[in-house]
Amino acid sequence: MRKYLWVTILFCFVGMMAQAKGKGRKEIFPDGKPIPDWFRDTTKVDVNQLGRQYVITDYGVKQDSTLVQTEAIQRVIDVASRHGGGVVVVPKGVFLSGSLFFRQGTHLHIMEGGTLKGSDRIAHFKLMKTRIEGQTCTYFSALVNADGIDGFTITGKGTINGNGKNYWEEFWIRRQWNRECTNKDAQRPRLTYISHCKNVTIQDVHLINSPFWTNHIYRSDHCRFLDCTIFAPTEGIKAPSSDAIDIDACHDILIRGCYMNVNDDAVALKGGKGTWADRDSTNGPNYDIIIENCRYGSVHSCLTLGSESLDDHNILLRNCHSNNANRVLWLKMRPDTPQHYAYVTVDGMTGKTGSFLVVRPWTQFFKPEGRVDMPKSKCDHIVMKNIRMSCQNFFDVGTSDKYGLTDFRFENIQVSDEANHFDRDMIANTFIRNVVINGIKQQ
């Protein structure tokens, strides 16, 4: 009896040591750099700790879902700012507005049952210098705008509704009239635009029906999207280019526990486009980005690098589930733009998809120019591991003299694949281990 007791104690001790060792092990980014502790802090913002609360109906905003009240709501934001900051609260009800601009120290809270709804007239959105589709230019502001703020938050279980139907209808009519109609030609506002900010949290809110991109963050860092629902219709009158989250020249971004269903890419990395894009100081790289524990409905892709991207590295998509994504990882290669995508890992993906990995030239609205020293684009150190999915085309890869592919890794993968086009020889220095496609182990 004593012998068994000692064996039990020994096993418990070994287990405790292993657990302690596991807790002490540093997680790393794809390039081997330790992941900072900031990424593990998923504590929700407590709105009661953000200062005085300014319920908009206490400051002259009417309970009238048909009245556009941009100026009245903006006055509440400005009052909060003048008094040292605080939380602008949207109570139960529907409140229509054009573009709103938050100041340092101010926050937005949407109560459950409350809706901040965008105007369906572009005239209610300020025309200003901003960032759109990989370029700095004059365009329309978003419904919710924050620039140069440290600590901005959007909280609450209510809804920010872009009211996009009329914009979508007009876009599709324009496309019928002119197949070359671009997103900018159609003149549509985004839902949120966060620029030059840090320590941002957007949590719990429903972000729906955006006329254009849903969330756009530019030159910002340490931004978190926690448990958000991001939706735009993919049937009926589809919401064109309603990307869930566009990350544009940013670093240290966490997207966790979100549900995304939009008529374009879920998470798209931007940063610049064009033959001389790498020499434009308004462009920049994206790095140190984690997308985890998310669920995808219908989206064009779970994670897309491009079509306006220069340099993306240390990108981690992990422990996510796709119900109906057209693609999981899409590397868009523009022949007119010098691009480098490196150290990108997809780990622990489940569900079903059309194409799992897509690497193809992207030539929509591109404008090649003559450049003698044009760098050749490249993708390297791309890892896919611990994958269990049903796919129409697991390996949708095309080569080109405009870009090079090297150092791809496929590990612990079990998929069904209708196309069955997997070919390790298409990519230089491809490593595979324990890859099973349609029940057949790949060599």
N, C-alpha and C positions, 0 to 999 in steps of 0.2 A: 504494500500500500504506500509506504514511504517513498519507494522507488518511483511509482507513478506520479506522486505529488511533486517530486523534484523534476520529472520530465515536463509536467504541466507548467511549473514555474519557469523552466528553461525556455519553453515555447513562447510563453507570455513575454519573457524578457527579450527574446529575439524579435518578436513582433513589435514591441515597443521601440526597440532600437531602429528597426527598419522604418517605422512610422516617423520617428524623429529625424532620421536621415532624409526621408522624403520631404518632410516639411522644411528642412533646411536647404534643400536643393533649389537653386535659382533657375527659374524658367528663362529661356533664351529666345531671342528673335531669330529668324532664319539665318542671319549672317553670324550667329554665335554671340552677339552682344546680349548681356543680361537685360531682361525686361524689368523696368523700374517698378517699384512698389505702387506707384500711382495707378497703374493699370489694374491692380487688384482691389482698389478702393471703390467699391460699387455702392457705397452708402448713399441713400437718397438724400436730397436736399430737404431740410425741414423749413417750409415756407415761414413758419412762425419765428424763425431765427434771422430772417432777412430784413427786419425793421418794420416800420409802420405800414399798414395795409390801406390802400386807397381803392375802395370799391367804386367803380366808375359811376354807378347810378347815384352815389352820394355827392357827385361833383357835376351834376347837370346833364349827364348822358341819359337819354330816355330809353325806356323799355319799349322800343318800336323796331320790329324786324324789317320794316320797309324803308327806314330812314338812314341814309348814309351820314355817319357822324364822325368823320375823320378828325375834324378840327376839335370837336368836343373831347374825344378820347385822347388826342395828342396833348390837350391842355392838362389832363390829369397826369400824364407822364411828366410834363414839364413842372407841374406843381410838386410832384414827388421829388424831382431832381433838385428843385430850388430849396427844398427842405431837407436836403442831405440824403435823399434816396428812399427806397422802400418798394413795396410790391403793388403793382397795378393789378387789381382783381377784376376779372370779368365774371359777374354772377350768373345765376341761371337766366336763360333767355338767349335770344339771338341779337347780335349787335353788328351792324354793317359798317365797314370802314374801307378807306383807301390806305395808302402807305403810312405806317407809323414808325417813329424813330425813337428808340430807347437810348437813354443817357447813362453815364457812369453811375452806378449805385442803384439803378432802377431794374425791376424784374417784372415778369409777366406771369400771372397765375390765372388759369382758366378753371373755374369751379366745375364740378361734375354737374352736367345739365346746362352748362354755359357754352356758348359758341361765339367766337370772333369770326365773322364771315366777311370775306373780301367782296368789294364791289365788282360787278360784272362790266364796269366801264373803265377802260384803260386811262381815261382822262383823270381818274381819281388816284393815279399813281405817279409820283414825282419822276420827271425825267432828269437824270443826273449821271455823272461819271461813275461807272460801276464796273463790274467784271462779269462777262458772259461768254460762254463757249470758248474758253481759252484765250480771250482777248480783253484788254482794258479799253472801254469805249463808253460812249453815252448810250444809256438804255434806261429802261424803267426800273424803279425800285421795287422791292418786294412788299408784301403786306406787313411783315414784321422785320424790322431792320435794326441791327446792332453793330456799331463800328467803334473800334478802339476801346472796348470795355473789358475790364478785368472782373470776372465773376458773374457775368450775366446768366440768368436762369429763366427757363420756361418750364413751369410746373403745373400740376393739376390733372384731373381726369376728364376734363372737358375737351372741346374740339376747336381746332383752327381749321376753318373750311374755306378753301380757295374759291368756291362758287364758280368752277371753271367751265360749265357747260357751254355758255355762249362763246367763250374763247375757243373751245375745242371745235365747235361747229364752224366758226369762221375760219379756223386753220384748215380744216378739211376742204372747205369750199375754195379757199385760196389754192390749195394743192391741186384741185381739179382744174382750176383756171391756169395755173402755172406750176408745172412739176418741179421747177427749180426754186420754189418758194422756201425760204429758210425759216428757222425758228424766230430769228430776229425780225424778219419781214412781217410775221404774223402779229407781233407786238402783244406779248403776254407777260404778266408779272409772275414772279416766283412767290412761293408761300413765305419762306424765311430766308434771310440773307445775313450771315454772321461774318464780319470781315475785321481783320486786324484785332482779334479778340483772344483772350486766354482765360482758362479756368471757367469754361462754359458747361452748363448742364441743361439738357433738354430731357425731361423725364415724364413718363406716364401719359402724355397727351396724345390725342388722336389728331393726326395731321393729314387732311383728306382733300381730295378734289382740287389739287393745285392746277391753275391754268397752264403752268410751265413746270420747271424743276420744283420739287417740293422743298428740299432743304439744300442750301448752298453755303458752304463755309470756305472762306478765302483767307489765306495768310494768317491762319489762326492755329493755336496749339492748346493742348490739354483740354480737349472738348469731349464731352460724353453724351451719348444718346442712350438712355436707359429705359427699356420696357415701353417704347413708343409703338403706336400703331400707325403705319403710313400706308395710305390707300388712295388709289385713283382707278377709275373703271378701265377694264381691259376688254369689255364686251359692250355692244350697243354703240353709243357715241364714245369712242375711245379717247383717252386723255393723252395726246401726243407729247412725247418728251417730258413725261411727268416723273423723271428719276426720283427715287426716294431720298438719297443723300449723295450730293456731289461734293467731293473733297478736292480742293483746288489750292495747290502749293501750301500744304499744311503738314504738321507733324504732331505726334502724340495725340492720336484720336482713338477713342474707344466706342464701339457700337455693340451694345449688349442687350440681349433679350427682346429685340424688336421684331415685329411682324411687318413684312413689306409685300405689297401687292400693287404694282404700278404698271403703266403701259410703256415701260422702257426699263433701263437698268435699275437694279436695287441700289447698289453702291458703285459709283463711278469715280475714278480718279482722274482729275483734270490737271492743268498746270501750264498749258500753252500749246500753240500749234503754229505751223508755218516753217518755211525753210530757214528762217533766221530766228526762230523762237528761242533758241538757247542763248541768244545775245540780247534778249529783251529782259530788262531788270524787273518788269512786273510779273514775269513768269517764274516758275520755281518747281522744286521737287516735292514729292510726297514721301514721307517715311515714318516708320514706327506707328503702324496702324493695326489695330486688332478688331476683328469682327467676330463675335462669338455668341453662341446660344441663341441664334436668330432663326426665324421661320420665314419661308418664302412661299407666297401663293403664286400667281402668274406674274412673272417678270421676264424681261429679255435676257437678263443675266444676273446671277447673284453678286458677282464681283467683276467689274470691267476696268481694265487699264486702257485709257483712251476714251474717245477718239482724240481728245485734246490733252495729250500727256507727253511729258519730256522724260522725266526721271522718277521712277517709282521703285522704292526698295524697302525691305523689311515690312512686308505686308503679310498678315496672318489671318486667314479665314478658318475658324475651327468650331467643331461641335455644332453644326447647323443642319437644318432639315429643309429639303425642298419638296413642296407638294407638286409644283407644276412649272418650274423654271425652264425657260428655253435653253439656257446655258448655265453652267456653274462658273467657270473661269474663262473670261474672254479677253484675249490680248489683241487689241486693235492696233495694227501697224500702218501708220500713215506714210506713204511714199514721199510726201513733201515735208516731213518733220523728222529731225534727229531724235530718236527715242532709245531709252535704255530701261528695260524692266528687269529687275534682279532681286533675288532672295524673296520670292513669293511662295508661301506655303498654304496649301489647302489640306486640312487635317480633320478627319472625323466627320465627313459629309455623308448624309443618308437621304433616302427618298427616291424621287425620280426626276429625270431631266431629259431634254432633247439632246443637246450636245454637252458633254462634260467639259472637255478642254477644247477651246477654239483659238487658233492662231492663224489669222488671215490678214491680207492687206485691207485697209479701210480707205476708200476713195470717194466717199460722199462729200461733195463740196470742197474738194482739196484743190490747191493752187500751187503746183510745183514751180519753183523759180531756179534760175541758174546760180549755182554756188560751187566753186571749184573745190573748196575744202569741206564739202558736205560729209559729215560723219555717217558711217553706216550704222543703222539701227541694230539693236541686239536684245535678245532675251536670254538670260542665263540663271542658273541656280533656282529653277522652278520645281517645287516639290509637291507631289500629291500622294497622300498616305492615309491609311485607315479609312478607306472608302467602301461603302456598301450602297450601291445604287442601281436603279434600272435606267438604262440609257438607250436612246435611239442611235447616238453616235458618240462613243466614249472619246475617240481620238480624231477630232476634226481639225487637222493641221495641214497647212500649206506652206511650202517654202518659197523663197523669193530672192532675187539678187539684191534687193533693197534692205534685207535684214538677215541676221544670222541667229541660229538657235543652237544653244549648247548647254550641257550640264542640267538635263531634266532628270528627275528622280520619281519613280513609281514604286510604291511599297505598301504591302498589306492591302491589296485592292481586290474586291470581289464584286464584279458587275455583270449584268446582262447587257448585251450590246448588239442592237439590230444590224448596224452597219458593219461591225467587225473589221474595222480598218486599222487596228493598232499596228504600228510599224516602228519599232525602236530605232531602225537604221535611218529614219528621216531626220533625227536630231543627233548631232554629234555628242559623244560622251554621255549617252543615256544609260541610266542605271535602273534595273528592275529587280525586285525581290518579292516573292510571294504575290504575284499578280495573276489572278484567275479571271478570265473573260469567257463567258458562256460555258462555264464549267471546265475550261481547258487552261492549264497552267502555262503561262507564257515563259519562253526561254530567252 
